[in-house]
C-alpha cells in the first residue's frame, strides 16, 4: 500500500513536470543574466517586490555595481488614485489605481542597453462607502498586486536581454 502511494505521487510529479508546469513567477534564466545589480531606493516597496521576485526566479541580486554583468536602476515610482465613476448622488462608486515606474538597464561598461523605460499598470475597484475598512484593505491588496506586476514587467525586460530584444 505504501509503495502504491509513493508510485502514484511519483507518477503525478512526472506528469506535472512533463507538461511544462512551473510555479507562477518562475522562469528559465540564462546564465549570463543570473546575477544583477539592483540600484534604487531599497526602502521602496516596488524595489522590495522586484528584489524578491528576482530572487524567486533564481537571480542573484547584488548591491555592488561592479558585481554583475547588468544593473537595473530604478529611478522613480508613483501611485495615483482617482474616481473612475460616480453614482446618481455624486458619490464615488469606483476608483482607479495607477502605478508607474521609471527604470533603466545598464551593462558592465555602464552603457544603457535599454534607454530610460516607463511602465505602468492599472486596477479599478468598486467602492462601498458603508464599508471603509474593507475598502482600505482591498486597495492595499490591489497595490501589492500592482507592485508585483511592475516587478514582473521589469524582469521581462531584463530577460529580453538574452534574446537581444531589450527595447
C-alpha positions as CSV (number, residue, x, y, z in Angstrom):
1,X,0.0,0.0,0.0
2,X,2.8,2.4,0.9
3,X,4.6,1.6,-2.3
4,X,1.5,2.3,-4.4
5,X,1.1,5.8,-2.8
6,X,4.8,6.5,-3.4
7,X,4.4,5.3,-7.0
8,X,1.3,7.4,-7.5
9,X,2.9,10.6,-6.1
10,X,5.9,10.0,-8.4
11,X,3.7,9.5,-11.4
12,X,1.9,12.8,-10.7
13,X,5.2,14.6,-10.3
14,X,6.3,13.3,-13.7
15,X,3.1,14.3,-15.3
16,X,3.3,17.8,-13.9
17,X,7.0,18.2,-14.9
18,X,6.3,16.7,-18.3
19,X,3.6,19.3,-19.2
20,X,6.0,22.2,-18.5
21,X,4.3,23.3,-15.4
22,X,6.2,25.9,-13.4
23,X,5.1,27.7,-10.3
24,X,3.9,31.3,-11.0
25,X,6.8,33.7,-11.3
26,X,9.5,31.2,-12.1
27,X,11.2,31.5,-15.5
28,X,14.2,30.0,-17.1
29,X,17.1,32.4,-16.7
30,X,20.1,32.3,-19.0
31,X,23.5,32.0,-17.2
32,X,24.6,35.5,-18.3
33,X,21.5,37.0,-16.5
34,X,21.7,35.0,-13.3
35,X,23.4,37.9,-11.4
36,X,22.2,41.5,-11.4
37,X,22.9,44.7,-9.5
38,X,19.8,46.4,-8.3
39,X,20.1,50.2,-7.6
40,X,17.4,52.5,-6.2
41,X,15.6,53.3,-3.0
42,X,15.8,49.9,-1.2
43,X,13.1,51.0,1.2
44,X,10.6,51.4,-1.7
45,X,8.0,48.7,-1.8
46,X,8.4,48.3,-5.5
47,X,12.2,47.9,-5.1
48,X,11.5,45.2,-2.4
49,X,8.9,43.4,-4.6
50,X,11.4,43.4,-7.5
51,X,14.2,42.1,-5.4
52,X,12.0,39.3,-4.0
53,X,10.8,38.3,-7.5
54,X,14.3,38.3,-8.9
55,X,15.5,36.0,-6.1
56,X,12.4,33.7,-6.5
57,X,13.5,33.3,-10.2
58,X,17.0,32.3,-9.1
59,X,18.6,35.6,-10.0
60,X,21.3,36.6,-7.5
61,X,20.8,40.3,-6.6
62,X,24.0,42.1,-5.6
63,X,24.3,45.7,-4.4
64,X,27.8,46.3,-5.8
65,X,27.6,48.0,-9.2
66,X,30.6,46.0,-10.5
67,X,29.4,42.7,-9.1
68,X,27.2,41.8,-12.1
69,X,27.1,42.0,-15.9
70,X,23.9,44.1,-15.7
71,X,22.5,46.7,-13.5
72,X,18.8,47.7,-13.1
73,X,18.4,51.3,-11.9
74,X,15.0,52.2,-10.5
75,X,14.5,56.0,-10.9
76,X,11.0,56.9,-9.8
77,X,7.7,55.3,-8.9
78,X,4.3,56.6,-8.3
79,X,0.8,55.6,-7.3
80,X,-2.3,57.6,-8.1
81,X,-5.9,57.1,-7.2
82,X,-8.8,58.8,-8.9
83,X,-12.6,58.5,-9.0
84,X,-13.5,56.4,-12.1
85,X,-17.2,56.6,-11.8
86,X,-19.9,58.4,-9.7
87,X,-23.3,57.2,-8.7
88,X,-26.5,59.2,-9.1
89,X,-25.9,61.1,-5.8
90,X,-22.5,62.2,-7.0
91,X,-20.6,59.8,-4.7
92,X,-17.6,57.8,-5.9
93,X,-18.7,54.4,-7.0
94,X,-15.4,53.1,-8.5
95,X,-11.8,54.1,-8.0
96,X,-9.0,53.7,-10.5
97,X,-5.5,53.0,-9.2
98,X,-2.5,53.6,-11.5
99,X,1.1,52.7,-10.7
100,X,4.1,53.7,-12.7
101,X,7.8,53.0,-12.6
102,X,10.8,54.5,-14.4
103,X,13.9,52.4,-14.8
104,X,16.9,51.7,-17.0
105,X,19.2,48.7,-17.5
106,X,22.9,49.1,-17.9
107,X,25.7,46.7,-18.9
108,X,29.0,46.2,-17.1
109,X,30.5,49.1,-19.1
110,X,27.9,51.4,-17.6
111,X,26.3,51.9,-21.0
112,X,22.5,51.9,-21.2
113,X,21.2,48.8,-23.0
114,X,17.5,49.8,-22.9
115,X,17.4,53.6,-22.6
116,X,15.0,55.0,-19.9
117,X,11.8,53.0,-19.7
118,X,8.4,53.8,-18.2
119,X,6.0,51.1,-17.3
120,X,2.6,51.2,-15.7
121,X,-0.3,49.1,-14.5
122,X,-3.9,50.0,-13.6
123,X,-6.7,48.5,-11.5
124,X,-10.2,49.6,-10.9
125,X,-12.3,48.6,-7.9
126,X,-15.8,49.1,-6.7
127,X,-16.0,51.5,-3.6
128,X,-18.5,50.9,-0.8
129,X,-18.8,54.0,1.4
130,X,-20.5,51.9,4.0
131,X,-17.5,49.6,4.5
132,X,-14.5,51.8,4.6
133,X,-12.2,49.3,6.4
134,X,-12.8,46.6,3.8
135,X,-12.2,49.1,1.0
136,X,-8.9,50.2,2.5
137,X,-7.8,46.6,2.8
138,X,-8.9,45.9,-0.8
139,X,-7.0,48.9,-2.0
140,X,-3.8,47.8,-0.2
141,X,-4.2,44.3,-1.7
142,X,-4.5,45.8,-5.2
143,X,-1.5,48.0,-4.6
144,X,0.5,44.9,-3.7
145,X,-0.6,43.1,-6.9
146,X,0.3,46.2,-8.9
147,X,3.8,46.3,-7.3
148,X,4.3,42.7,-8.3
149,X,3.0,43.4,-11.8
150,X,5.6,46.2,-12.2
151,X,8.3,43.9,-10.9
152,X,7.3,41.2,-13.4
153,X,7.4,43.8,-16.2
154,X,10.9,44.8,-15.2
155,X,12.0,41.2,-15.1
156,X,10.6,40.5,-18.6
157,X,12.5,43.5,-19.9
158,X,15.7,42.3,-18.2
159,X,15.3,38.7,-19.5
160,X,14.7,40.1,-23.0
161,X,18.4,41.0,-23.0
162,X,19.1,37.3,-23.6
163,X,17.4,37.5,-27.0
164,X,18.7,41.0,-27.8
165,X,15.1,42.4,-27.8
166,X,15.5,44.8,-24.9
167,X,13.9,47.8,-26.4
